[in-house]
Amino acid sequence: MILSDLILGICTCFQTVIGVLGNSRLFVVYIYILYIQPHHKRPMNMIIAHLTLANVMTLITRGIPDTMVYFGAKNVLDDVGCKMIMYFYRLGRGLSIGTTCLLSIFQAITISPIHSRWAWLKPRISKYILPFFFSIWIINMLIYIRVIDSLQASENFTVYKKGYSMKYCATKPDAYYIVQHLFLTVTTIRDFFFLTLMSLASGYMVVLLYSHKKNIQHIRNTSLSSRLSYETKATQTILLLVSFYVIFYWIGCCLTVYLIFSPKKDMVLGSIGSVLNACYPVLCPFMFFPSFLSFLIKNSLMICYYISHFHTHLVITHAQ
C-alpha cells in the first residue's frame, strides 16, 4: 500500500466517522425537540435538522467508497453503484448549499429590527421552510439525473481519462460534452445564486451585530439583554458556518474545475480535494455542540485504528 493512500484513507475514515456521528447526534437532538419538547421548538431547529441530513448523505456516499479504495479494495462499485453513489453525493451537496443559504437568510430576518424592510417576513418565514425544502429536493433531483446518464464504473483506476475521473467512477467516453457543459453551467448558476444570497445575508448580519453590540452596552434590562445575547451567539455561529462553507466551496470548486479540464489527472490532488470537500459537513455540527467534539475524536480514532489494523491483517494473511 502506498503511504499517501494510507494517510488519505485514515483521514477519510476519521472524517466520515466524526462527521456522521456528529451530524446524527445533532439530528436526533433537534428531532427530539421538535416532537417530544414542542414548547422548546424553534423554526431554525427544522433547518438545522435538514442540514445534518444533507451532511450525512454527503459523508456516507463519498467517505465509505473512498476509504475502501484507499485501503486497497478494488472494484468497489459496479456501474449501478457508481451512478447511485455519485447521484446521492451530488444531491447531498446541492441540498447542503440550499439549506445553508436558507439558514443564513432566516437568521438575518430573525434579528432584523422591527422598523426594517424585512420585518414583515418575521411572522411568515417559518411557513416557507417546508415548501423551500420540497423545492430544492425536486430541483436537485432533476438536475443530477445527468449524473446517472454520464458516469460509469472505472475498470482500471490507474488510468484517468478526460472529464470527471475517480478511482471507482469516471465519465463515459461517449458522453456528450455539450450536455456536460450545459450541466456545469446550470449547477454553477445555482451555486452562485445561493452564494450571493448567503453573502448578502451575512453582510447584513454583520451590520446588525455591530448595532446590537452597541445596544447591549446601554441596556440595563436583564431579560432583554440576555435575549440579545442569545441572538448574537446564534448569529455568530451561523456567520462562522457560512464562512466555512464559502471557503471550502471555492477551494473544492477550483480543484474540481482543474481536474475536469486537465488532460493529465493528478490523483493525489483529487484525493486532497475530496478531503477538503468533506470538511464543511464534518465541522458543521460542532458549531452548535462544540463540547461533543472531544468524545467523537477519541472514539473515531479508535475505530480508524481497528479498521487499519484489520486491513493490515488481511494483507498479511493474503500474502501468506
N, C-alpha and C positions, 0 to 999 in steps of 0.2 A: 504493500500500500504506500502511495506517495504521501510524504509528510504533509504537504499542503492540503490533500484530501482529508487526512485525519484531523487536521486543525479545523478545517471548514465543517467537517462532519460533527465534531464536538460542539462548535459554535452554533450550528444549525439546530442540533438536538437540544442544546441549552436554551436557545431562543424559543423553540417550539414548546418545550415543557413549561418554561416560565410563563410564556405568553398565554398558552391555553389554560393553565391553572389560574393565572391572574384574571383573565377575562371571564372565565367560568365562575369564579368566585364573585366577581362584580355583578355578573348577570343574575346569579342566584340571589344576591342581596337585594337588588332592585326589583326582581320579580316577587320576592317575599314582601317587600314594602308595598308593591302595587296591589297584591291580592290579600295579604294577611294583615297588613297595617295600613289600610287606605287613608287613615287620618294623617299619616305622615307622607302621603303621596304628593309628589310634585311632577308637573308635566316634563321637567327635564329628566326625571328618572327613566321615563319611557325612551327618550332619545339615547341616553347612555346605554341602556339595555340593548337597544338595537345596534349601537356601535360595537358593543362587545360581541354580539352575534356575528357581525361582519368580520371582526378581527379574528375570531376563532375559525371562521370559514377560510380566511386568507392563510392563517398559520398552518392549519392542518393540511390543506391541499397543496401547499408548497413545501412545508417543513418535512413531512413524512417521506415523500419520494426523494427529496434532496438528501436527507440523512441516509437513506438506504443506499443511494448511489455513491455518496462519499465514503461509506464504509465498505464499498466493494461489490455491492449487489449489481447484477447485470440483468437486462431485460425486465426491468422493474414494471413497466406498463406496456400493454398492447395498444393498438390503435384506439379502441373504445376507452380504455383507461386514460390514455393521454388526452383525448378530447374532453372527457368529463372532468379530469383534474384541472386542466387549464381553463375550462369554461367556468367552473365554480371559483377558481382562484381569481380570475378576472372579474367575475361577478362580485366577489367579496371586496375587491379593491374599489370597484365602482360604487358599491353601497357605502364603503368607508368614507370616500371623499364627499359624497352627498350628505351623509349623516353628520360628519364633522362640520360641514358648511351650515347645516340646519342648527347644530348646537351653538355655533358662534352667533348666528343671527338671532336665535331665541334668547340668548343671554343678553345681547345688545339691546333688544326690545324690552326685556325684563327690567334692566337697570336704567332705561331711558326716563328722563324726568316727565312729570305729568304734563307739562306745557310743551313737550316736544312734538314734532310732527308724527312720530311713531307711537304716540300714546294710545291712539285709537285701536292699535293692534294688540295691546296688552291683554284685554279680556277675550280676544278672539283667536290668538295664535295657537293656543292649545288645541283648538278644533281642527287646525290644518295639519297636525302632526301625522295622524294615520293616513289621510289622503296623500301626503307627501311620501310616506313610506311606500304606499301602494304604487305611486307613480314611478319612483326610482327603481323599484323592483322590476316593473314591467319594461321600462325604458332600457335598463341594463341587460335584462334577459334577452331583449330583442337585438340590442347592439352586438352582444357577444355570440349570437348564433354563427357569426362569421368564423369564430374560433373553431367551432366544431367542424366546419367545412374545410378549413385551410391547414389543419395540423395533422400530423401522423406520428406514430412512434418511431424513435430513432433506432435503426437496426445496428448501426455501428457508431457508438458515441465518441469515437476518436476522430471521426470525420465531420467537419462542420460546413454546412452549405450556406448559400446566400439566403438572407431572410432571418426569421426568428429560429434560433437553434439552441437546443439544450442537450444534456446527456440522455434524456429519455423522450424528448419531444422536439419536432422540427417542422418547419413549413414544408408543405408538399412541393415537389419540384415543378408540378404543373399548375401551381397556384397563379391566379390572375393578379398581376402586380398593380393593375389599375384599380381593381377592387380593394386590394390591400392598402393602397394609398388613400382611397376614399374612406376606408375603415379607420385608418390612422387619423385622418382629418376630422372625422366625426368625434372620435374619442378625445382628440386634442381640444376641439371646441367645447365639449362637455367639461373637461378638466379646467380649462381657462375660465369658463363661466363660473364654476364653483369656487375656484381660487380667487377670482375677482371679488365675488360676494364675501368670501372669508376675509380678504384683506380690508375691504370697506368696513365690515362689521368690527374687525379687530381695531382698526384705526379709530372708529367711533367709540369703542370701549376704552381705549387708552385715554382719550379726551375726557370721558366721563369718570374714569378712575381718578384722574388728576383733580377734577372738581369735587368728587366725593371725599378725597383726602383732605382737601381744604375745608369741606363742610364738617367732617368729623372732628377737626381741631377746635371747632367753635360750638359743638353740640354738648350740652350737659345732660340731656335726656338719655338715661342708660339703655332703655329698651330700643329707642331709635338708633342709638349709636351701635348697639350690638347687631341690629338688623343690617345697617350699612356695612358693618364689618363682615358679616356673613356673605353679603352680595359681593363685596370686594374680593374676598378669598375665592369665591366661586368664579368670578370674572378673571382673576389672575390665573387660576387653574386652566380655564378654557383658553386664555391667551397663550399660555405655555404649550397647551395641547396643539393649538393651531400652528404655532411657531415650529414645533417638532414636525408636524405634518408637511408644512411648506418646505422645510429644509430637506427632509428625506425624499419628498416628492421630486424636487428639482435634481437632486443627486441621482436618484433612480431613473428619472426621465432622460437625463444626459447620457447615462451609461446604456440605457435601452436603445436610444436612437443610434448611438455609436455602434453598438453590437449588431443592430438590424442592417445598417447600411455599410458596415465594414466588410470588405471582401475576405479578410483574414480574421477568424474568430479567436478572441483571447478568452480561453476557458476560465482562467483564474479571475480575470476581471469580471466576467459574467457571474461567477460564483460570489464574488465580493458584492456585486450589485444585488444579488438575491438576499444576502445577509443584511445589507443596508435597508432594503425594502421592507424587511421584517421588523426593523427597529421600532417603527411607529406603533403597530399593533401590540408589540411587546411592552412598550413603555406606557401605553395608554391607560391601563387600569391602575397603575401605580401613581398616576397623577391624582387619583381620587383616594387611594388607600396606600400611602407610602409605607406604612408600618408592616404591611403584608409582604414586602419585598424580601426581607431577611429570611423569613421562613421558606419562601419559594426557592431562594438561591441555594440553601442547604439541601433541600430535597431534590432539586433539579440536578445539582452537581452529583448527587448520589446516583440518580437514575442514569445520567450520562456515563458515569463511571462503569456501572454494571453493563450498559449496552456495549461500550467499547471493549470491556473485559470479555463479554460473551462472544463478540465478533472475533477477537484475538484467539479465543479458544477454538472457534470453528475453523479459522485459518490453519491453526497448528494441527488440528485433527485431520483436516483435508490433506495437508501436506504429508502426514504420516501414512 
